[in-house]
């Protein structure tokens, strides 16, 4: 049986540690404070099927990012969270709660 999207999101939320939850909250707060929530929701909804591919792109670009930032911890955290199924929906729910 294939789990529903809601079940996947609840499972992912339960598996995240406090730092990952804070990262997602900070990301949603940063988007909302810049009043980019509608644009971000539109972009995330349209790219939801490509979440894993996006995480692999972040992994591919990691050496270039390391040239700019000496220790890009947040970049690595975003990549690790995005590679999990349901992560984009989790971010979308946080954004919609702030709109």
C-alpha angles and dihedrals in degrees: 000000000000113000117237121249091251091053090049092051093048090048092049092047090053092049095052120095123228093265092054091049090049090049091054091046091050091048092050091046091051092051092046094047089056089049092239096125097113092048092045092049091050092049095045094047091051094046098041094110089054097055096113092045089052091053090053090050089054088051091049092050093047096101091054092048090050088061090060100036120036095211111017097187094155090053091054092046091052091049093049093048095045094054089067119089111251097025094117091050089050090054091045091055091051091050093048090051089058096048 
